[in-house]
């Protein structure tokens, strides 16, 4: 899992619900 990409995406997409959605999406992709 790429914590750098994960953390960067989370910070970049910090929104009402965008952050959460992107968090899961990135985590799934990085772990896949």
N, C-alpha and C positions, 0 to 999 in steps of 0.2 A: 504493500500500500504506500503510495507516494504522499507523505504528510505535507510536503511543500505544496503540491498541486491542490490537495484537499483543503489546506488552510487558506491558500490564496483564493481559491474559488469561493470558499465560504465568506471570506472578507469582501470579495468583489461583489458577490450577489447578496450582500446583507440587506434583506428587504423584509416586508411583512410576512411573506411566505416563500419568496424566491430563494432566500438563503437556505431554508430547510430542504426544499426540493432539490436544489443543486448539491447540497451536502450529501444527500442520499445517492443521487445520481453519480456523483464523483466517487463516492466510497464504493459503490457497486462496480463501477468501471475499473477503478484502481485494484480492487480485490479480485476481479474476474481474471 
